[in-house]
Amino acid sequence: MPGNVLEVGCAEGFFTRQFAKSGHTSTGIDFSRHFLELAEKHRNEEGLDNAVFIEARAEKLPFPDSSFETIFLGEILEHVKDVRQVLQESYRVAKPRATFIITLPTSMMRSPDHRRVIMPRQLRKYLAPIADVKNLFVINAHHYCCIADLKK
């Protein structure tokens, strides 16, 4: 069933556009104006009217409480200064019984722009106050995915 999806840290908006193509109303946020311009260009080329891109920071989302059924945090938590703040802010804008979809690099995928490596056990600890992890699986040697249902 289509719903409102927020992608936090959307870069060029690939996943925001994929959600839109699946019938969801999709919003992507990023702090980089350059990436957002590319995302809007791709969206326009693909003729998607159910995807929007907004310049914003993950630590202070410009949406009312309880706005989205799904929050997608793809390859972002390793970049942010305060993981807990980003998760709390994502939780704030999520509707009751919303779902978090989180992807993260494994320790084999090191990059100079990563502030940290978050291993699955640590991610579970970050999520424990706000969500129940339903599935946590390896995508490949370099990435893993977590699906969690919010506790509100």
N, C-alpha and C positions, 0 to 999 in steps of 0.2 A: 504494500500500500504506500503510495507516494506521500512524502511529508517534507518538512523543512529541514534541510541539512546545512550545517555550518562547517566549512573547512578552515581550520586555524592554521595560518602559515601556508597559503595556497600557492605561492610563487607564480608560475605561469598559468595556474588554474586548471591543470589537467584533470584532477579528480573532481573538482567543482563542476567542470563541464561533463564528466562522465555521469555524475549523479543527476545532472539536469537532463542528459540524454535518456536516463532511466525514468524520467517523469517527475523527479523531485524538484521542488523549489530550492535552489542551491545558492548559498552565499559563501564567497571566499574572501578572507581577509589576509592582508599582508602589510608589512610596514614599508615595503619597497615600491615606490611609485613606478619604477622601471618594470618590475615584474607585473604589476597590475595593468600597465599599458599593454604588455604582451598578452596577458590573460583576456583583456577586453578585445583585442584584435582577433585572437583565436575564436572567442565567443561570437563575435560579429561574423566572421568567416563561416562559422558553423550554423548561423541563424538561430541561436538559442536565446529565447526571450525569458527563460526561467532561471537564468544564472546572472548573479550580480557580483561585482567585485568592489570592495571597500578598503580604503587605506586605514589601517588600525593596527594597534599593538595587541599581542596575545594577552598581555598582563592587564589590559583595560579595554574590554570589548564594548563597542558602542550600541548595545542592544538591551532592550528591557529584559527583566527576569523571565524565565520560562518561555523562551522564543523558539527553540529548536527541538525536534525529535531525535536528531542524530548529530553528534559532534565528531568530526574526523580530525584527528591530530596526527598527520602523516609526516614522520621524520622531522619533528619540530622540537620535542622536549629536550633533545640533546644540545640544542642551540640556545635555549632561553636562560636568562640569569636565575630565575626563581621558578622551578618546576611546580612547587605547591601553589604559587600564585596563579599560574596559568591554568592548572587543573581546577582550582577554586573558581576562577572567573568563568571557565567553560561550564562548570557545574551550575553556576548562577544563571547562565542563559539557557540552560537545558530545561526542557519540560519534565514534569514528573514521569518516571519510568523511561526516560530517554536512554539511548545507547551511546557509549563512547567506542569509537574504533581508533586504536592507536597503533602506529607502526614505529619501530625504532631500529637503529642499526645494532648489530651485535658487536662484541669487542673486536671482531675481525675487520670491521669497517671503520677504521680510524681516519679522522680528518682534522686538519688544523683548525677548522671553524667549529668543531664540536667542543662544548664546554665540559662534557662528561660522557661517560658510557653508563647507560641505565640497564642493568641486567634484570631479567624477569622477576626475580625475588624482590628487588628494590622497587620495581614498578608496582608490584602487588602492595607493598607497604605505602607507597604514595597514594594509591587508589583506595585503600582499606576504609578511610573515613567517609568516602563519598560514593563508592561503587562496589558491586560484587563482580569479580572477574568470572566470566562464563566460559571463555576459551582463550588460551594462550598457546600459540603455535609458531614454529619456525617456518618462514617463507622460503629462505635459502640460507646459505652459510653467512650471509651478510645482514639479514633482516629478520625480525620477528614481528608478530601481530598479536594484539590483545583486543578482545571484545568484552566490554563490561557494561552491565546494567546499573543505572544510577539508583541510589537508595532513597531518593525522594519520590 
